[in-house]
Amino acid sequence: MLGLDIRSVLAAGAVDVAPLATSARRAGYDVYAADYYGDQDLKHSCIASLSLTKQRRRKSCGRLFNNFIPEALLTLVKSLQKDRKIDVAFVSSGLDDSPDVLSRLDNLVPILGNSPELFLKVRDKPKFFMELKRLGIAHPKTAIAQNLEEVKSIAKDLRFPLLLKPWAGFGGVGIRKVSSPRELEGKFRSMHALSHSILVQEYVSGTHVSASVISIPGKALTLTINEQLLGMPEVGQQEPFGYCGNIVPLSAPEHIIDKCKDVPNRVVSHFGLIGSNGVDLVVSEEGIPHVVEVNPRFQGTIECVERVLGLNLVEAHVKACVERRLPAIFMETKGFCTRLILFAKQRSTAPDLSIIKECRDVPLPGAIVEEGEPLCSIVVEDPSRDALLKKAKQLSRSIYSSLSSASCEGCI
């Protein structure tokens, strides 16, 4: 069902744009998209799409965190607008920490959802955590540092281990765990080359989860609590805290799930967020959810959440933003669904992955995927959480066995 006069929509972000575009198409909209990779399933969901990477046979797809420039997406959006009327924009991952780009995007195509000002409100980490402290919401102690002396001073007030995080980023890239004072200088210097401002954060040992939340002014509804899959070397993830996907929903005792739902509801409502939002948490070994960050846009969990709940998240987002209506969730979740992201374990030539029905984010056959870069995602369902993950890992091994290494033509 289309919301008011909205007919055409733009899905924009660095990554996770394909599932957002697919959801929007299923909701009945004409879809346009701007992203980094330009995978095959994104093109199939859109009337038109433009990407920063031009995938070609025997040519490299590049490296996301070296080559992605948020401002460059605006050029793609301007090109998509020529001779077309696009009513609203939906935001995916990659622009969270670029408020200026979001403001310019909003001027080109109105963002349906949180304003750039609201993005800034929850992504300015020191101010955000100060507000959580005022609200009495558990979170890791966090401070910002510009140099090694400041890091050492902050570290004196935090117990080891602790985390060093880049000021801006996504997907868990660049996060480093520091287990002792002896490791501090080396890990700081390696990070400082990537980010001049560094977050020094208390390390909370526990289970990493995310909440998928839909909200209207004054009220938020947590749809699902999701298990996060991080730092899995078996799928080629080289970053220790790098995002590898999720399992929806989290398998945990009911009282833990209830706590994990209550906290995001409070956070999202307090900051006045609307539409689709994500809240990342760490559930400590004592069972206390600690808020790590808020993603005030569509999340990479979108397809899995839709499958287990039997709803369309884009439709729910539009109704929340335009009609101020929350979805009615009457059913229990339908088993488990995982999205597992596979990364190239070596410089590889992409096979034709479109023949595998579980594959998503499908590259052009013959394109070269650099070592450590995303190869594809797989989406699998099963009534059992353990059987689900086993099935997904078996499929990933089959995909890896089909790869061939690429020559150095087009090396970057």
URGI-V33734 format. One record per backbone hydrogen bond with DSSP energy under -0.5 kcal/mol. CO is the residue of the C=O (numbers start at 1). NH is the residue of the N-H. E is the energy in kcal/mol with one decimal. If there is no record, write none. Layout:
co:CO nh:NH e:E
co:CO nh:NH e:E
This chain:
co:2 nh:4 e:-0.6
co:3 nh:6 e:-2.6
co:5 nh:7 e:-0.5
co:7 nh:30 e:-2.8
co:8 nh:87 e:-1.3
co:8 nh:88 e:-1.2
co:9 nh:32 e:-2.5
co:10 nh:12 e:-0.6
co:10 nh:90 e:-3.7
co:11 nh:34 e:-2.3
co:12 nh:92 e:-3.0
co:14 nh:36 e:-1.9
co:14 nh:37 e:-0.6
co:15 nh:93 e:-0.8
co:16 nh:20 e:-0.6
co:17 nh:21 e:-2.8
co:18 nh:22 e:-2.4
co:19 nh:23 e:-2.1
co:20 nh:24 e:-2.3
co:21 nh:25 e:-2.4
co:22 nh:26 e:-2.2
co:23 nh:27 e:-1.4
co:24 nh:29 e:-2.1
co:25 nh:28 e:-1.5
co:29 nh:31 e:-0.6
co:30 nh:9 e:-2.9
co:31 nh:47 e:-2.8
co:31 nh:48 e:-0.9
co:32 nh:11 e:-2.7
co:33 nh:50 e:-2.2
co:34 nh:13 e:-1.8
co:35 nh:52 e:-1.8
co:36 nh:53 e:-2.6
co:39 nh:42 e:-0.6
co:39 nh:43 e:-1.6
co:40 nh:44 e:-1.7
co:41 nh:45 e:-0.9
co:42 nh:45 e:-0.7
co:42 nh:46 e:-0.6
co:43 nh:46 e:-0.9
co:48 nh:33 e:-1.3
co:50 nh:35 e:-1.6
co:53 nh:55 e:-0.9
co:56 nh:59 e:-1.7
co:59 nh:368 e:-2.6
co:62 nh:64 e:-0.5
co:63 nh:66 e:-0.8
co:63 nh:67 e:-2.8
co:64 nh:68 e:-2.7
co:68 nh:70 e:-0.5
co:69 nh:72 e:-1.6
co:69 nh:73 e:-0.6
co:70 nh:73 e:-1.4
co:70 nh:74 e:-0.5
co:71 nh:74 e:-1.1
co:71 nh:75 e:-0.7
co:72 nh:76 e:-1.3
co:73 nh:77 e:-2.3
co:74 nh:78 e:-2.4
co:75 nh:79 e:-1.8
co:76 nh:80 e:-2.2
co:77 nh:81 e:-1.8
co:78 nh:82 e:-0.7
co:79 nh:82 e:-0.8
co:81 nh:84 e:-2.3
co:84 nh:86 e:-0.6
co:85 nh:87 e:-0.5
co:88 nh:10 e:-2.3
co:89 nh:112 e:-2.6
co:90 nh:12 e:-2.5
co:91 nh:298 e:-1.8
co:92 nh:95 e:-0.7
co:93 nh:14 e:-2.8
co:93 nh:15 e:-1.3
co:95 nh:98 e:-2.0
co:98 nh:102 e:-2.3
co:99 nh:103 e:-2.3
co:100 nh:104 e:-2.1
co:101 nh:105 e:-2.6
co:102 nh:106 e:-2.6
co:103 nh:107 e:-1.4
co:104 nh:108 e:-1.4
co:105 nh:109 e:-3.3
co:110 nh:89 e:-2.5
co:111 nh:113 e:-0.9
co:115 nh:119 e:-2.1
co:116 nh:120 e:-2.3
co:117 nh:121 e:-1.7
co:118 nh:122 e:-1.5
co:119 nh:122 e:-0.5
co:119 nh:123 e:-1.7
co:120 nh:124 e:-1.4
co:123 nh:125 e:-1.6
co:124 nh:128 e:-2.8
co:125 nh:129 e:-3.0
co:126 nh:130 e:-1.9
co:127 nh:131 e:-1.9
co:128 nh:132 e:-2.0
co:129 nh:133 e:-2.3
co:130 nh:134 e:-1.9
co:131 nh:135 e:-1.8
co:132 nh:136 e:-0.8
co:132 nh:137 e:-2.5
co:133 nh:136 e:-0.9
co:136 nh:138 e:-0.5
co:138 nh:291 e:-2.5
co:141 nh:202 e:-3.0
co:143 nh:200 e:-3.2
co:145 nh:198 e:-2.7
co:147 nh:151 e:-1.9
co:148 nh:152 e:-2.7
co:149 nh:153 e:-2.1
co:150 nh:154 e:-2.5
co:151 nh:155 e:-2.6
co:152 nh:156 e:-1.2
co:153 nh:157 e:-0.5
co:154 nh:157 e:-1.5
co:154 nh:158 e:-0.6
co:155 nh:158 e:-0.8
co:161 nh:203 e:-0.9
co:162 nh:178 e:-3.4
co:163 nh:201 e:-2.9
co:164 nh:176 e:-2.5
co:165 nh:199 e:-3.2
co:170 nh:173 e:-1.0
co:171 nh:243 e:-2.8
co:172 nh:175 e:-1.1
co:176 nh:164 e:-2.8
co:177 nh:179 e:-0.6
co:178 nh:161 e:-0.7
co:178 nh:162 e:-2.2
co:180 nh:183 e:-1.3
co:180 nh:184 e:-0.6
co:181 nh:184 e:-0.9
co:181 nh:185 e:-0.5
co:183 nh:187 e:-2.0
co:184 nh:188 e:-2.3
co:185 nh:189 e:-2.5
co:186 nh:190 e:-1.8
co:187 nh:191 e:-1.6
co:188 nh:192 e:-2.9
co:189 nh:193 e:-1.0
co:191 nh:194 e:-1.9
co:191 nh:195 e:-2.0
co:196 nh:198 e:-0.5
co:197 nh:167 e:-1.6
co:198 nh:145 e:-2.9
co:198 nh:200 e:-0.5
co:199 nh:165 e:-2.5
co:199 nh:201 e:-0.6
co:200 nh:143 e:-2.1
co:201 nh:163 e:-3.2
co:202 nh:204 e:-0.6
co:203 nh:205 e:-0.7
co:205 nh:285 e:-1.1
co:207 nh:209 e:-0.5
co:207 nh:283 e:-2.9
co:208 nh:228 e:-2.4
co:209 nh:281 e:-2.9
co:210 nh:226 e:-3.5
co:211 nh:213 e:-0.7
co:211 nh:279 e:-1.8
co:212 nh:223 e:-2.9
co:212 nh:224 e:-1.0
co:213 nh:277 e:-2.8
co:214 nh:221 e:-2.9
co:215 nh:275 e:-2.9
co:216 nh:219 e:-2.4
co:219 nh:216 e:-2.8
co:221 nh:214 e:-2.5
co:221 nh:223 e:-0.7
co:224 nh:212 e:-2.5
co:225 nh:249 e:-0.6
co:225 nh:250 e:-3.5
co:226 nh:210 e:-2.2
co:227 nh:247 e:-2.4
co:228 nh:230 e:-0.6
co:229 nh:244 e:-3.3
co:229 nh:245 e:-0.6
co:231 nh:233 e:-0.9
co:232 nh:235 e:-1.5
co:232 nh:237 e:-1.6
co:233 nh:236 e:-2.0
co:235 nh:343 e:-2.8
co:236 nh:238 e:-0.6
co:239 nh:242 e:-1.4
co:242 nh:231 e:-2.9
co:244 nh:341 e:-3.0
co:245 nh:229 e:-2.4
co:246 nh:339 e:-1.9
co:247 nh:227 e:-2.6
co:248 nh:337 e:-2.5
co:250 nh:252 e:-0.9
co:253 nh:256 e:-0.8
co:253 nh:257 e:-2.0
co:254 nh:258 e:-2.6
co:255 nh:259 e:-1.7
co:256 nh:260 e:-2.5
co:257 nh:261 e:-1.7
co:258 nh:262 e:-2.1
co:259 nh:263 e:-2.0
co:260 nh:264 e:-0.9
co:261 nh:265 e:-1.7
co:262 nh:266 e:-2.0
co:263 nh:267 e:-2.4
co:264 nh:268 e:-3.0
co:265 nh:269 e:-2.0
co:266 nh:270 e:-2.4
co:267 nh:271 e:-2.0
co:268 nh:273 e:-2.0
co:269 nh:272 e:-1.1
co:275 nh:215 e:-1.6
co:277 nh:213 e:-3.0
co:278 nh:295 e:-3.5
co:279 nh:211 e:-2.4
co:280 nh:292 e:-3.0
co:280 nh:293 e:-1.2
co:281 nh:209 e:-2.7
co:282 nh:284 e:-0.8
co:282 nh:290 e:-2.5
co:283 nh:207 e:-2.2
co:284 nh:287 e:-2.5
co:287 nh:289 e:-0.6
co:288 nh:284 e:-2.6
co:290 nh:282 e:-2.2
co:291 nh:140 e:-0.6
co:293 nh:280 e:-2.7
co:294 nh:296 e:-0.6
co:295 nh:278 e:-2.7
co:295 nh:297 e:-2.0
co:299 nh:302 e:-1.4
co:301 nh:305 e:-2.7
co:302 nh:306 e:-2.2
co:303 nh:307 e:-2.2
co:304 nh:308 e:-2.4
co:305 nh:309 e:-1.9
co:306 nh:310 e:-1.9
co:306 nh:311 e:-0.9
co:308 nh:334 e:-2.1
co:311 nh:313 e:-0.6
co:312 nh:316 e:-2.2
co:313 nh:317 e:-2.5
co:314 nh:318 e:-2.6
co:315 nh:319 e:-2.3
co:316 nh:320 e:-2.0
co:317 nh:321 e:-2.5
co:318 nh:322 e:-3.1
co:318 nh:323 e:-0.6
co:319 nh:323 e:-1.1
co:319 nh:324 e:-0.6
co:319 nh:325 e:-1.8
co:327 nh:329 e:-0.6
co:328 nh:330 e:-0.8
co:333 nh:335 e:-1.5
co:336 nh:382 e:-2.1
co:337 nh:248 e:-3.1
co:338 nh:340 e:-0.5
co:338 nh:380 e:-2.0
co:339 nh:246 e:-1.9
co:339 nh:341 e:-0.5
co:340 nh:378 e:-2.2
co:342 nh:375 e:-3.7
co:342 nh:376 e:-1.3
co:344 nh:372 e:-3.5
co:347 nh:406 e:-2.6
co:348 nh:350 e:-0.5
co:348 nh:369 e:-3.1
co:349 nh:404 e:-0.8
co:350 nh:366 e:-3.0
co:351 nh:353 e:-1.4
co:352 nh:355 e:-0.7
co:353 nh:356 e:-1.7
co:355 nh:357 e:-0.7
co:356 nh:359 e:-2.0
co:358 nh:379 e:-2.5
co:360 nh:377 e:-2.4
co:362 nh:40 e:-3.3
co:364 nh:367 e:-2.5
co:366 nh:58 e:-2.9
co:367 nh:350 e:-3.1
co:367 nh:369 e:-0.5
co:368 nh:61 e:-2.3
co:368 nh:370 e:-0.5
co:369 nh:348 e:-2.6
co:370 nh:373 e:-2.2
co:373 nh:344 e:-2.7
co:375 nh:363 e:-0.6
co:376 nh:342 e:-3.1
co:377 nh:360 e:-3.2
co:378 nh:340 e:-2.6
co:380 nh:338 e:-2.7
co:382 nh:336 e:-2.4
co:384 nh:388 e:-2.1
co:385 nh:389 e:-2.1
co:386 nh:390 e:-2.1
co:387 nh:391 e:-2.5
co:388 nh:392 e:-2.4
co:389 nh:393 e:-2.4
co:390 nh:394 e:-2.2
co:391 nh:395 e:-2.2
co:392 nh:396 e:-2.2
co:393 nh:397 e:-2.1
co:394 nh:398 e:-1.8
co:395 nh:399 e:-2.1
co:396 nh:400 e:-2.5
co:397 nh:401 e:-2.0
co:398 nh:402 e:-0.7
co:399 nh:402 e:-1.0
co:400 nh:403 e:-1.3
co:404 nh:349 e:-2.8
co:408 nh:411 e:-2.1
